[in-house]
């Protein structure tokens, strides 16, 4: 926890002076996490959730991770009869929805940006029109992709070449979030700085250049926390 507090302070100083729309959490909230690989990997660690519980120890918050690697905002493959995204948001009684999108979509390049923005805007409006908890419309927030890492293991390809596209998709998410008046955590540049620092010591924050390992989750969690809470 001491490491996380120091990391939080570092990120907070970096964000000082930047106006933010922050997510409002209420006692008893059920928080649903949806999206692709970064969110999926969070199921193995819990660093972000720990930070939130530490700040709101009396809120008795419930986190439910519904993410799966490969999920896109408008494309989520599941087994037959698995249930729709709306079905699962209702099952977990989501009061708050955190959307981790943009990574898979980034491989469509600049030509894919208009559709991504339209899909993301439509998804936000759709879920905000729902009542999954029975207590009214959910609060929604977005989290950008993390950076791709040039892994120190030479057996992995250099995935960092995709960071140029990730910047475009992160900027698009920021724009859509602002238009909808919701919180947005930009973790792309913070994660890139953390990866660069780790690589200089011969270490990696991903298992393969894009999926965060345990140390990567620990390092990036404060950026998500500060961006949203």
VOBA-1610 file (N, C-alpha, C; in pm, whole numbers, padded with zeros to 5 digits, always signed):
BEGIN
Unk+00083-00121+00000Unk+00000+00000+00000Unk+00086+00126+00000Unk+00203+00120+00068Unk+00291+00237+00067Unk+00334+00269-00077Unk+00367+00165-00154Unk+00405+00186-00294Unk+00291+00255-00370Unk+00169+00209-00349Unk+00056+00265-00421Unk+00031+00409-00381Unk+00049+00440-00253Unk+00029+00578-00209Unk+00132+00671-00271Unk+00256+00625-00279Unk+00360+00708-00340Unk+00333+00725-00489Unk+00289+00618-00554Unk+00258+00627-00696Unk+00140+00721-00720Unk+00041+00714-00632Unk-00074+00803-00642Unk-00030+00949-00632Unk+00058+00978-00538Unk+00106+01114-00522Unk+00176+01162-00648Unk+00257+01076-00707Unk+00328+01110-00830Unk+00233+01143-00943Unk+00131+01058-00960Unk+00033+01081-01066Unk-00049+01206-01037Unk-00085+01227-00909Unk-00164+01345-00873Unk-00089+01473-00906Unk+00040+01476-00878Unk+00120+01594-00910Unk+00126+01617-01060Unk+00135+01508-01136Unk+00140+01521-01282Unk+00011+01575-01338Unk-00101+01548-01269Unk-00232+01592-01318Unk-00275+01726-01258Unk-00197+01779-01168Unk-00235+01903-01102Unk-00260+02014-01203Unk-00368+02085-01184Unk-00398+02196-01273Unk-00486+02157-01390Unk-00513+02027-01407Unk-00597+01982-01517Unk-00738+01956-01463Unk-00837+02027-01515Unk-00974+02008-01471Unk-01022+01869-01511Unk-01093+01802-01423Unk-01141+01668-01449Unk-01287+01654-01410Unk-01355+01569-01485Unk-01484+01520-01441Unk-01459+01390-01368Unk-01497+01382-01242Unk-01468+01264-01163Unk-01594+01182-01138Unk-01573+01054-01118Unk-01682+00961-01094Unk-01727+00972-00949Unk-01856+00979-00929Unk-01911+00988-00793Unk-01958+00850-00749Unk-01894+00798-00645Unk-01933+00668-00592Unk-02019+00686-00467Unk-02122+00603-00457Unk-02215+00610-00345Unk-02207+00482-00263Unk-02238+00489-00133Unk-02237+00368-00050Unk-02324+00258-00111Unk-02269+00137-00113Unk-02343+00023-00164Unk-02339+00006-00314Unk-02268+00091-00385Unk-02262+00081-00531Unk-02204-00053-00577Unk-02261-00103-00685Unk-02206-00217-00756Unk-02136-00162-00881Unk-02007-00188-00893Unk-01926-00134-01001Unk-01895-00245-01100Unk-01939-00231-01224Unk-01914-00330-01328Unk-01800-00282-01417Unk-01703-00368-01438Unk-01589-00339-01524Unk-01607-00417-01654Unk-01608-00344-01766Unk-01624-00408-01896Unk-01511-00363-01988Unk-01485-00441-02091Unk-01382-00403-02187Unk-01289-00518-02220Unk-01171-00482-02273Unk-01078-00580-02327Unk-00971-00627-02231Unk-00850-00650-02289Unk-00745-00720-02217Unk-00697-00655-02090Unk-00683-00522-02088Unk-00635-00454-01968Unk-00732-00479-01852Unk-00861-00463-01879Unk-00962-00487-01775Unk-00967-00634-01737Unk-00955-00722-01835Unk-00957-00866-01809Unk-00846-00905-01713Unk-00726-00853-01734Unk-00612-00887-01649Unk-00630-00838-01505Unk-00711-00735-01486Unk-00733-00682-01351Unk-00796-00784-01258Unk-00859-00887-01316Unk-00921-00990-01232Unk-00816-01066-01150Unk-00691-01064-01194Unk-00587-01142-01129Unk-00515-01066-01018Unk-00544-00937-01003Unk-00465-00857-00909Unk-00550-00783-00806Unk-00630-00688-00850Unk-00714-00612-00756Unk-00652-00485-00703Unk-00545-00436-00768Unk-00479-00315-00717Unk-00570-00192-00728Unk-00637-00175-00840Unk-00727-00060-00855Unk-00840-00066-00752Unk-00901-00183-00740Unk-01011-00198-00645Unk-00964-00171-00502Unk-00842-00211-00470Unk-00788-00187-00337Unk-00777-00038-00308Unk-00732+00038-00406Unk-00722+00183-00389Unk-00858+00245-00364Unk-00959+00199-00437Unk-01093+00254-00420Unk-01148+00218-00283Unk-01134+00092-00242Unk-01181+00052-00109Unk-01107+00128+00001Unk-00979+00155-00022Unk-00901+00229+00079Unk-00953+00371+00095Unk-00997+00431-00015Unk-01049+00568-00006Unk-01190+00572+00052Unk-01269+00468+00024Unk-01408+00464+00071Unk-01430+00338+00157Unk-01366+00330+00272Unk-01372+00206+00351Unk-01510+00173+00404Unk-01598+00271+00413Unk-01731+00246+00468Unk-01839+00234+00360Unk-01799+00241+00234Unk-01897+00237+00125Unk-01949+00096+00095Unk-01874-00007+00135Unk-01914-00145+00107Unk-01942-00163-00043Unk-01849-00120-00123Unk-01862-00129-00268Unk-01846-00273-00315Unk-01913-00306-00424Unk-01904-00439-00485Unk-01850-00422-00627Unk-01741-00491-00660Unk-01684-00488-00795Unk-01713-00620-00866Unk-01753-00609-00992Unk-01776-00727-01074Unk-01708-00704-01209Unk-01615-00793-01244Unk-01539-00778-01368Unk-01602-00864-01477Unk-01655-00798-01579Unk-01722-00866-01690Unk-01639-00860-01818Unk-01513-00821-01806Unk-01429-00800-01923Unk-01376-00933-01978Unk-01340-00930-02105Unk-01276-01044-02170Unk-01179-00992-02275Unk-01061-01050-02279Unk-00962-01007-02379Unk-01022-01017-02518Unk-01005-00913-02596Unk-01061-00909-02730Unk-01191-00832-02741Unk-01252-00799-02628Unk-01379-00726-02635Unk-01359-00587-02695Unk-01453-00548-02778Unk-01460-00413-02832Unk-01594-00354-02791Unk-01604-00224-02803Unk-01727-00159-02758Unk-01849-00212-02833Unk-01834-00249-02961Unk-01947-00296-03040Unk-01932-00441-03084Unk-01839-00513-03024Unk-01814-00650-03068Unk-01760-00732-02951Unk-01844-00821-02896Unk-01803-00901-02781Unk-01849-01045-02805Unk-01754-01131-02838Unk-01785-01270-02868Unk-01809-01349-02740Unk-01918-01422-02737Unk-01949-01507-02624Unk-02012-01637-02675Unk-02013-01738-02590Unk-02077-01864-02626Unk-02226-01844-02644Unk-02286-01935-02719Unk-02431-01929-02741Unk-02505-01935-02609Unk-02607-01853-02595Unk-02691-01846-02475Unk-02617-01792-02353Unk-02500-01728-02375Unk-02426-01670-02264Unk-02502-01554-02201Unk-02575-01482-02283Unk-02645-01362-02237Unk-02582-01238-02295Unk-02661-01134-02312Unk-02613-01010-02372Unk-02538-00927-02269Unk-02462-00826-02316Unk-02399-00734-02219Unk-02500-00672-02123Unk-02617-00637-02173Unk-02720-00580-02085Unk-02767-00682-01981Unk-02780-00808-02024Unk-02821-00913-01929Unk-02723-00919-01812Unk-02593-00913-01843Unk-02493-00927-01738Unk-02482-00803-01651Unk-02501-00686-01710Unk-02505-00565-01627Unk-02621-00571-01528Unk-02732-00630-01571Unk-02847-00645-01481Unk-02818-00752-01375Unk-02748-00859-01414Unk-02717-00965-01318Unk-02629-00914-01205Unk-02537-00825-01238Unk-02447-00773-01134Unk-02502-00646-01071Unk-02622-00604-01114Unk-02691-00488-01058Unk-02602-00363-01063Unk-02553-00335-01183Unk-02454-00228-01200Unk-02512-00089-01173Unk-02453-00023-01073Unk-02480+00119-01050Unk-02378+00205-01124Unk-02260+00149-01144Unk-02148+00219-01208Unk-02088+00125-01312Unk-02056+00179-01429Unk-01996+00099-01536Unk-01867+00165-01581Unk-01756+00091-01573Unk-01626+00139-01619Unk-01593+00069-01750Unk-01578+00146-01857Unk-01553+00090-01989Unk-01408+00105-02031Unk-01341-00007-02050Unk-01201-00011-02095Unk-01199-00054-02242Unk-01202+00042-02331Unk-01208+00010-02473Unk-01096+00081-02549Unk-01090+00057-02680Unk-00998+00131-02767Unk-00875+00056-02812Unk-00838-00051-02740Unk-00714-00120-02779Unk-00734-00201-02907Unk-00828-00295-02903Unk-00850-00376-03024Unk-00891-00289-03142Unk-00974-00188-03113Unk-01021-00101-03221Unk-00906-00024-03286Unk-00798+00000-03211Unk-00688+00082-03264Unk-00622+00019-03385Unk-00633-00112-03401Unk-00570-00177-03515Unk-00642-00147-03646Unk-00757-00084-03638Unk-00825-00040-03761Unk-00769+00093-03810Unk-00679+00152-03733Unk-00610+00273-03777Unk-00699+00395-03784Unk-00649+00497-03852Unk-00721+00624-03858Unk-00857+00611-03925Unk-00865+00522-04024Unk-00994+00507-04094Unk-01102+00449-04004Unk-01062+00383-03895Unk-01161+00326-03804Unk-01210+00421-03697Unk-01148+00540-03687Unk-01182+00634-03580Unk-01328+00681-03582Unk-01383+00721-03698Unk-01522+00769-03695Unk-01620+00665-03642Unk-01603+00539-03685Unk-01694+00435-03637Unk-01673+00411-03489Unk-01549+00409-03444Unk-01522+00388-03302Unk-01589+00496-03218Unk-01573+00621-03257Unk-01634+00730-03181Unk-01786+00719-03180Unk-01843+00685-03296Unk-01988+00671-03303Unk-02037+00554-03217Unk-01965+00442-03224Unk-02002+00325-03143Unk-01991+00355-02994Unk-01883+00423-02957Unk-01861+00453-02815Unk-01968+00548-02764Unk-01999+00651-02841Unk-02103+00746-02802Unk-02238+00676-02788Unk-02269+00587-02884Unk-02396+00515-02881Unk-02402+00422-02759Unk-02289+00358-02727Unk-02287+00267-02611Unk-02309+00345-02482Unk-02244+00459-02467Unk-02261+00540-02346Unk-02407+00579-02330Unk-02465+00629-02437Unk-02605+00672-02430Unk-02698+00553-02402Unk-02664+00438-02459Unk-02748+00320-02436Unk-02745+00278-02290Unk-02626+00260-02233Unk-02620+00210-02096Unk-02670+00314-01997Unk-02650+00442-02028Unk-02701+00545-01937Unk-02853+00551-01941Unk-02912+00492-02043Unk-03057+00485-02051Unk-03114+00362-01981Unk-03025+00277-01927Unk-03070+00156-01861Unk-03093+00176-01711Unk-03145+00071-01650Unk-03166+00071-01504Unk-03134-00069-01454Unk-03005-00101-01452Unk-02960-00236-01424Unk-02969-00271-01277Unk-02961-00172-01190Unk-02962-00198-01045Unk-03100-00188-00984Unk-03193-00131-01060Unk-03325-00105-01003Unk-03331+00026-00928Unk-03219+00100-00929Unk-03213+00228-00857Unk-03198+00346-00950Unk-03209+00322-01080Unk-03197+00432-01175Unk-03080+00414-01270Unk-03058+00515-01353Unk-02955+00509-01455Unk-02816+00496-01393Unk-02728+00415-01454Unk-02593+00400-01400Unk-02505+00519-01432Unk-02402+00537-01352Unk-02296+00632-01383Unk-02190+00559-01465Unk-02137+00627-01566Unk-02046+00562-01661Unk-01914+00639-01667Unk-01805+00567-01681Unk-01674+00629-01698Unk-01594+00546-01797Unk-01494+00608-01857Unk-01409+00541-01956Unk-01264+00541-01912Unk-01192+00436-01955Unk-01049+00426-01931Unk-00981+00396-02064Unk-00877+00471-02095Unk-00806+00452-02221Unk-00727+00322-02221Unk-00679+00280-02337Unk-00584+00168-02339Unk-00454+00208-02271Unk-00382+00109-02220Unk-00244+00130-02178Unk-00156+00127-02303Unk-00035+00174-02289Unk+00058+00175-02402Unk+00103+00033-02436Unk+00149+00015-02559Unk+00220-00107-02596Unk+00366-00092-02557Unk+00425-00201-02512Unk+00561-00199-02460Unk+00657-00268-02557Unk+00773-00209-02572Unk+00882-00279-02640Unk+00945-00373-02538Unk+00901-00496-02539Unk+00938-00592-02435Unk+01088-00620-02440Unk+01153-00625-02322Unk+01297-00653-02322Unk+01333-00792-02372Unk+01236-00884-02374Unk+01260-01017-02431Unk+01253-01006-02583Unk+01364-01027-02650Unk+01372-01009-02796Unk+01286-01110-02872Unk+01234-01212-02803Unk+01147-01308-02871Unk+01009-01250-02901Unk+00976-01137-02837Unk+00848-01072-02865Unk+00867-00963-02969Unk+00769-00945-03059Unk+00780-00836-03156Unk+00770-00701-03087Unk+00819-00598-03151Unk+00811-00462-03097Unk+00671-00408-03121Unk+00586-00420-03020Unk+00447-00376-03034Unk+00431-00225-03012Unk+00539-00159-02970Unk+00527-00016-02939Unk+00497+00067-03063Unk+00513+00010-03183Unk+00482+00084-03306Unk+00333+00118-03312Unk+00251+00045-03236Unk+00107+00073-03237Unk+00070+00191-03149Unk+00164+00247-03074Unk+00130+00356-02982Unk+00081+00480-03054Unk+00123+00500-03177Unk+00074+00616-03253Unk-00077+00605-03274Unk-00124+00485-03305Unk-00269+00466-03322Unk-00339+00472-03187Unk-00276+00418-03084Unk-00338+00424-02951Unk-00358+00567-02906Unk-00267+00655-02942Unk-00284+00797-02908Unk-00408+00855-02977Unk-00430+00817-03101Unk-00548+00866-03174Unk-00676+00817-03107Unk-00678+00692-03069Unk-00799+00636-03009Unk-00821+00687-02867Unk-00713+00712-02796Unk-00725+00772-02663Unk-00782+00913-02673Unk-00733+00991-02770Unk-00786+01126-02791Unk-00934+01121-02828Unk-00972+01022-02909Unk-01112+01007-02946Unk-01197+00975-02823Unk-01147+00888-02735Unk-01221+00856-02613Unk-01237+00978-02524Unk-01130+01057-02513Unk-01138+01179-02432Unk-01245+01273-02485Unk-01253+01284-02616Unk-01352+01373-02678Unk-01494+01323-02652Unk-01514+01193-02670Unk-01648+01136-02647Unk-01687+01149-02500Unk-01592+01124-02410Unk-01621+01138-02267Unk-01660+01281-02233Unk-01586+01377-02288Unk-01617+01517-02261Unk-01754+01554-02315Unk-01786+01508-02435Unk-01916+01539-02495Unk-02031+01484-02411Unk-02005+01372-02343Unk-02110+01309-02262Unk-02101+01346-02114Unk-02001+01428-02079Unk-01988+01474-01941Unk-01956+01365-01842Unk-01871+01268-01884Unk-01839+01158-01793Unk-01688+01155-01765Unk-01651+01084-01660Unk-01510+01074-01621Unk-01433+00991-01722Unk-01308+01029-01740Unk-01220+00958-01833Unk-01079+00953-01775Unk-01022+00834-01769Unk-00885+00816-01722Unk-00795+00786-01841Unk-00704+00877-01870Unk-00605+00857-01976Unk-00483+00792-01914Unk-00467+00662-01938Unk-00353+00590-01880Unk-00246+00562-01983Unk-00265+00610-02106Unk-00169+00578-02212Unk-00031+00635-02183Unk-00022+00766-02167Unk+00109+00829-02145Unk+00170+00791-02010Unk+00091+00788-01900Unk+00149+00741-01774Unk+00206+00600-01785Unk+00133+00511-01852Unk+00182+00372-01865Unk+00308+00367-01951Unk+00316+00450-02053Unk+00435+00453-02138Unk+00557+00499-02059Unk+00538+00600-01975Unk+00650+00647-01892Unk+00695+00538-01795Unk+00598+00468-01737Unk+00631+00361-01644Unk+00704+00246-01714Unk+00658+00214-01834Unk+00722+00107-01911Unk+00865+00144-01949Unk+00883+00268-01990Unk+01017+00314-02028Unk+01112+00305-01910Unk+01064+00346-01792Unk+01147+00338-01671Unk+01180+00194-01636Unk+01081+00104-01648Unk+01105-00036-01617Unk+01202-00098-01718Unk+01183-00066-01846Unk+01270-00121-01951Unk+01415-00079-01933Unk+01436+00043-01881Unk+01573+00091-01860Unk+01647+00007-01756Unk+01570-00067-01676Unk+01628-00155-01574Unk+01621-00301-01616Unk+01586-00323-01745Unk+01576-00459-01795Unk+01451-00532-01752Unk+01351-00459-01702Unk+01228-00520-01656Unk+01113-00489-01751Unk+01006-00564-01738Unk+00888-00544-01823Unk+00764-00528-01735Unk+00667-00451-01785Unk+00539-00436-01717Unk+00427-00510-01789Unk+00464-00582-01896Unk+00366-00664-01968Unk+00421-00805-01982Unk+00331-00898-02012Unk+00375-01036-02033Unk+00415-01059-02178Unk+00371-00969-02267Unk+00395-00993-02410Unk+00400-00865-02493Unk+00407-00751-02427Unk+00406-00624-02500Unk+00276-00549-02489Unk+00167-00617-02451Unk+00040-00543-02439Unk-00045-00585-02319Unk-00037-00707-02270Unk-00113-00747-02151Unk-00028-00722-02028Unk-00077-00641-01935Unk+00000-00606-01817Unk+00023-00728-01728Unk+00144-00738-01675Unk+00171-00841-01573Unk+00136-00784-01436Unk+00167-00858-01331Unk+00132-00814-01195Unk+00194-00678-01164Unk+00323-00661-01194Unk+00389-00534-01167Unk+00328-00422-01251Unk+00287-00455-01372Unk+00223-00355-01458Unk+00090-00310-01402Unk+00010-00405-01354Unk-00118-00369-01292Unk-00096-00281-01170Unk+00003-00316-01090Unk+00033-00238-00969Unk+00076-00096-01006Unk+00157-00084-01111Unk+00209+00047-01150Unk+00102+00135-01214Unk+00012+00075-01292Unk-00087+00153-01368Unk-00213+00183-01287Unk-00243+00101-01187Unk-00365+00121-01107Unk-00381+00263-01055Unk-00275+00328-01003Unk-00293+00467-00955Unk-00337+00564-01063Unk-00291+00543-01187Unk-00333+00632-01296Unk-00483+00616-01324Unk-00532+00494-01318Unk-00677+00472-01335Unk-00752+00539-01220Unk-00704+00518-01099Unk-00767+00573-00979Unk-00775+00725-00985Unk-00662+00789-01012Unk-00658+00935-01016Unk-00746+00989-01128Unk-00748+00920-01241Unk-00828+00967-01355Unk-00977+00959-01331Unk-01019+00869-01244Unk-01162+00847-01223Unk-01214+00899-01091Unk-01135+00885-00984Unk-01184+00909-00849Unk-01125+01036-00789
//
